[in-house]
Amino acid sequence: MNIYTKLRSLGACSSTIMRPLRLSWGALSKSRSLVRPITKRLLSLSLLALLAPSVYAQDVSLTLTTDGDAVRMTGPWWSWDASGGPEAVSNGDGTWTVTMAAPTENMEYLWVVDGVQENLIDNAAGAECSAEIDAGALITDYSGWANRVLVLDSGDASNTYDACAGTAAPSTGLALTLTTDGSAVRMTGPWWSWDPNGGPEAVDNGDGTWTVTLDPAPTDNMEYLWVVDGVQENLIDNAANAECSAEIDAGALITDYFSYGNRVHVLDSGDVSNTYDACAGTAGPEPVAFNPLVIDNGVADAYYDRGLVAFDEALGWADCDPAADCTSVTTSVVNDADRGDVLQIAHDETANLAGVFAGLSEGSDFSAYAGGTITFDVKTVSGDSDITMKIDCGPPLWFR
């Protein structure tokens, strides 16, 4: 009789293996020795098939962080068409992802957000992309082009739109700056229960302006006023005198013209600059008139807004306050029996050169005195009289 053994490999073969065996009933018991080797061979093949690695195409994901509303890629694969590359899928957390078959070679690309292709040339020129360039993840000539690169077999990549690893994160804060000649500045407002000592202190910028940075920025309109040297500004009279019309029209000041006048930072209006106790229509202080008398009664005239300043060789020729922190020279106001209050200048016994001058922070035109004279009334109290008197002009200008 004919007996067919029907065996299927465990995944090794896609078709059924049919092998005829001619056996008699008498020889049926011997069929085991014939079937067993076949079965072993098939099971061995099946085991090899189960252990062999699977071969299939790998995907790669490129993710972008941006606050945009539409994101896609571009690059030479898409002829640098800003609308030609694959669209990214929003992850709902400010990131967007493109998933694609892994390239078989390095792939150049850039991101396009809301139709605008990122430009990394300035980032590279500003040395913000050093990490990417060193890793081969960005190539550039620093002037005409700068392209991202997905390096072969480097796996998934994450980027920030129009930025490199060395690009500073954009500020989420709000800067409010005040111009004043005060020495201590802070803010107050309803956030701080209008406590003149409760609001944030401002940082001195060293140029007559002070800045408070709020980070994060307010999420609503914010009323506030400035406090300088413990005195809260009062803009009621400014508003009543029609000096604050520009601010009121812009919503940057609210007032009833007799009991309150508060500044307002309007939501999303950006950084702001103010002048203490003044509005845009407030007239500035009258300029101090020039006084030919530079030092009188031991004090520099108000025209010389830096007052008395010194330079000192012992401090590397740096400026210093001769009444407080110079090394080689000091000044004081003393009374002279013949002249009344006078400026006394004392030089130490070292060989360091030093001098005292009446300083100006900005230039002044002395051309009207060309060909004239300058008079010094000097009395030597002790020591020698090796003194140099002169007018110097330089940046910044000063009277020395």
C-alpha positions in Angstrom: 0.0 0.0 0.0 1.1 3.6 -0.4 1.5 5.7 2.7 2.1 9.5 2.4 3.8 11.3 5.2 2.7 14.9 5.3 5.1 17.2 7.3 5.1 21.0 7.5 8.2 22.9 8.4 7.8 25.3 11.4 8.0 28.4 9.3 11.0 27.2 7.2 9.0 26.2 4.2 6.0 27.9 2.7 4.7 24.8 0.9 3.7 21.3 2.2 6.4 18.7 1.9 4.9 15.5 0.4 7.1 12.4 0.2 5.7 9.0 -1.0 6.8 5.9 0.8 6.0 2.3 -0.5 5.7 0.1 2.5 4.0 -3.3 3.1 2.2 -4.0 6.3 5.0 -6.2 7.3 7.5 -3.5 6.8 5.4 -0.8 8.5 7.3 -1.1 11.7 10.5 -0.3 9.9 9.0 3.0 8.6 10.0 4.7 11.8 13.6 4.5 10.8 12.8 6.1 7.5 10.5 8.8 8.8 12.7 9.9 11.8 15.6 11.2 9.8 13.3 13.2 7.6 11.5 14.7 10.6 14.9 15.6 12.2 16.1 17.3 9.1 12.9 19.4 8.8 12.9 20.4 12.5 16.6 21.5 12.2 15.6 23.7 9.3 12.7 25.1 11.3 15.0 25.9 14.2 17.5 27.7 12.0 14.6 29.7 10.5 13.4 30.8 13.9 16.9 31.9 15.0 17.8 33.7 11.8 17.5 37.6 12.0 14.6 39.2 10.3 15.4 41.6 7.5 13.1 44.6 7.0 13.3 48.4 6.3 14.1 50.6 9.3 12.3 54.0 9.9 13.8 57.2 11.3 12.0 60.0 13.2 13.0 63.6 13.0 11.4 65.9 15.6 11.2 69.7 15.7 10.4 72.0 18.6 8.5 75.1 17.5 5.5 77.3 18.3 4.4 77.2 14.7 1.2 75.9 13.3 2.4 73.9 10.2 5.7 72.1 9.8 7.4 70.2 7.0 10.8 69.3 5.8 12.7 70.3 2.7 16.1 69.4 1.2 17.8 68.1 -2.0 15.5 65.1 -2.0 12.7 67.5 -2.6 14.7 70.0 -4.7 14.7 72.4 -1.8 11.0 73.1 -2.4 9.6 74.7 0.7 6.3 72.9 0.0 7.8 69.7 -1.3 9.0 67.8 1.7 6.9 65.6 4.0 4.6 67.2 6.4 5.2 66.7 10.1 2.7 65.5 12.6 2.0 67.5 15.7 2.7 65.7 19.0 0.5 68.2 20.9 3.3 69.4 23.1 5.1 71.9 20.9 7.0 69.3 19.0 6.3 67.9 15.5 7.6 64.7 14.0 8.4 63.4 10.5 8.8 59.6 10.3 10.4 58.2 7.1 12.4 55.3 5.8 15.9 55.6 7.0 18.1 57.2 4.3 20.9 55.0 2.8 23.4 57.9 2.9 23.8 61.3 4.7 20.7 63.4 4.1 20.7 67.3 4.1 17.6 69.0 5.2 16.0 72.1 6.7 12.7 72.7 8.5 9.9 74.9 7.1 7.5 76.4 9.7 4.3 78.2 8.6 5.8 78.5 5.1 9.1 80.0 6.2 12.3 78.0 5.8 14.8 78.3 8.6 18.1 80.1 8.0 21.0 78.8 10.1 23.7 80.9 8.3 23.7 83.6 11.0 23.6 81.0 13.7 26.7 79.3 12.3 28.5 82.6 11.8 27.7 83.4 15.4 29.4 80.2 16.6 26.1 78.8 17.8 26.4 75.6 15.8 29.8 74.3 16.7 28.5 71.1 18.3 26.5 70.3 15.2 29.3 71.1 12.8 31.8 69.0 14.8 29.4 66.1 14.7 28.8 66.5 11.0 25.1 67.3 11.6 25.4 70.7 9.9 27.4 71.9 7.0 27.9 75.5 6.0 30.1 78.1 4.2 29.1 80.6 6.8 27.8 83.1 4.2 25.6 81.5 1.6 24.1 78.3 3.0 23.8 76.2 6.1 22.1 72.8 6.0 21.3 70.3 8.6 22.5 66.7 8.0 21.1 63.5 9.2 24.2 61.4 9.4 23.9 57.8 8.1 22.9 55.4 10.8 22.8 58.1 13.5 19.2 57.3 14.4 16.5 59.7 15.3 17.2 63.4 15.5 15.6 66.3 17.4 16.0 70.0 16.4 14.7 73.4 17.5 13.4 75.6 14.6 16.0 78.1 13.4 18.4 77.3 16.2 21.5 75.3 17.0 22.6 73.8 20.3 24.5 77.0 21.1 21.6 79.3 20.3 20.3 81.1 23.4 16.7 80.3 24.3 14.3 83.1 23.6 13.4 85.1 26.6 9.9 84.5 28.0 10.2 87.5 30.3 9.3 91.1 30.2 11.7 94.0 30.8 10.6 97.3 32.2 13.2 100.0 32.2 13.2 103.3 34.0 15.3 106.4 33.4 16.1 108.3 36.6 19.0 109.9 38.5 18.0 108.1 41.7 20.1 105.5 43.5 17.6 102.8 44.4 14.7 101.7 42.1 11.9 99.2 42.5 8.3 98.7 41.3 5.0 98.6 43.1 1.4 97.8 42.0 -1.6 95.7 42.9 0.4 92.6 42.6 2.3 93.8 45.6 -0.6 95.5 47.3 0.8 98.9 46.3 3.5 98.5 49.0 6.4 100.8 47.9 8.8 98.3 49.4 7.0 95.2 48.1 7.7 95.1 44.4 10.8 93.8 42.7 14.0 95.8 42.8 15.5 97.1 39.6 19.0 96.4 38.4 21.2 99.4 37.7 22.4 99.4 34.0 25.1 101.9 34.8 23.8 104.5 32.3 21.1 106.3 34.3 18.6 103.5 33.5 17.3 100.7 35.8 15.5 97.5 34.7 13.1 95.0 36.3 12.7 91.7 34.5 9.5 89.7 35.1 9.9 86.1 34.0 7.5 84.7 33.1 5.7 87.8 31.7 2.3 88.8 33.0 -0.7 87.0 31.5 -2.9 90.0 31.9 -2.7 93.8 31.8 -0.6 94.9 34.8 -0.9 98.2 36.6 2.3 99.5 38.2 4.2 102.6 39.4 7.9 103.2 40.0 9.5 103.9 43.4 12.8 105.8 43.4 14.8 106.3 46.7 11.6 105.3 48.6 9.4 107.8 46.8 6.5 106.5 44.7 5.9 108.5 41.5 2.7 110.5 41.2 1.4 110.9 37.7 -2.0 112.5 38.6 -0.8 116.0 38.0 0.9 115.0 34.8 -2.3 113.5 33.5 -4.3 116.5 34.6 -1.9 118.7 32.7 -2.4 116.7 29.5 1.1 115.4 29.6 0.0 111.7 29.4 -2.3 111.8 26.4 -0.2 109.4 24.4 -0.1 106.8 27.2 -3.8 107.2 28.0 -4.7 106.7 24.3 -2.6 103.6 24.1 -4.1 102.2 27.3 -0.7 102.5 29.0 -2.0 104.8 31.8 -5.3 104.9 33.6 -6.4 107.8 35.7 -9.4 109.7 37.1 -7.3 112.9 37.0 -7.5 113.6 40.7 -7.0 110.6 42.9 -4.9 108.0 40.9 -2.8 107.8 37.8 -1.3 104.3 37.2 0.9 103.0 34.5 -0.3 99.9 32.7 1.7 97.3 30.9 -0.7 96.1 28.1 -0.7 92.4 27.6 1.7 91.3 24.8 2.9 94.8 24.2 6.5 93.8 24.8 9.2 95.6 26.8 8.6 99.1 28.0 10.7 102.2 29.0 9.5 105.0 31.3 11.0 108.1 32.8 10.4 108.6 36.5 7.4 110.7 37.4 6.9 111.7 33.8 4.9 111.0 30.7 5.7 111.3 27.0 4.3 114.9 27.1 6.2 115.9 30.2 8.8 118.6 29.4 12.3 117.6 30.3 14.3 119.5 32.9 15.8 122.8 31.7 19.4 122.4 30.7 21.9 123.8 33.2 23.4 127.0 31.7 27.1 127.2 31.2 28.9 129.0 34.0 32.5 130.2 33.2 33.2 129.8 37.0 34.1 126.1 37.1 34.9 125.7 40.8 33.4 128.0 43.4 33.5 127.7 47.1 35.3 124.4 46.7 32.5 122.8 44.7 32.3 122.1 40.9 29.5 124.0 39.1 26.4 122.0 38.3 27.2 122.4 34.6 29.9 119.8 35.1 27.5 116.9 35.7 30.2 114.4 36.8 31.3 116.7 39.5 34.9 116.5 40.7 36.7 113.4 39.3 40.3 112.2 39.6 42.6 110.0 37.7 45.3 108.1 39.5 48.4 106.3 38.2 48.3 104.0 41.2 44.9 102.7 39.9 46.1 102.2 36.4 45.0 105.7 35.4 41.4 104.8 36.2 38.9 107.5 37.3 38.1 107.6 41.0 36.3 109.8 43.4 38.9 112.0 45.0 36.8 112.6 48.1 36.4 108.8 48.8 38.3 106.2 46.9 41.5 107.4 45.2 44.9 106.2 46.3 47.3 109.0 45.5 45.1 112.1 45.7 42.3 113.3 48.0 40.1 116.4 48.0 38.1 118.2 50.7 36.4 121.6 51.2 38.2 123.7 53.8 38.0 127.3 54.9 40.7 129.8 54.0 41.0 133.0 56.0 41.3 135.1 52.9 39.1 133.2 50.4 36.4 131.5 52.4 35.5 127.9 51.4 38.0 126.5 48.9 38.9 123.1 47.4 41.9 121.6 49.0 43.8 118.9 47.0 46.3 116.7 48.8 48.8 114.5 47.0 50.6 111.7 48.8 54.4 111.4 48.9 54.6 108.7 46.3 55.9 109.3 42.8 52.4 108.4 41.3 50.9 111.0 39.1 47.3 112.0 39.8 45.0 114.8 38.9 41.6 116.3 39.7 39.2 117.6 37.1 35.6 118.8 36.7 34.0 116.2 34.4 31.3 116.3 31.7 29.5 113.1 30.6 28.8 114.7 27.2 30.6 117.0 25.0 30.5 120.8 25.4 31.3 123.5 22.9 33.9 125.9 24.3 34.7 127.5 20.9 33.3 130.8 22.1 36.3 131.1 24.4 38.9 130.5 21.7 41.8 132.8 22.2 40.6 133.7 25.7 42.3 132.9 29.0 41.6 130.6 31.9 42.5 131.7 35.4 43.4 129.6 38.4 43.6 130.9 41.9 46.0 128.4 43.6 47.7 128.6 47.0 50.4 126.0 47.9 50.0 125.1 51.6 52.9 122.6 51.8 55.2 120.8 49.4 56.4 122.0 46.0 54.3 123.8 43.4 54.9 121.4 40.5 51.3 121.7 39.2 50.0 121.5 35.7 46.8 123.4 34.8 45.0 122.8 31.5 41.9 122.1 29.5 41.7 118.7 27.8 39.3 117.5 25.2 38.8 113.8 24.6 36.2 111.0 24.7 34.4 111.6 27.0 35.1 115.4 27.1 36.2 116.9 30.4 37.4 120.1 31.8 40.7 119.4 33.6 
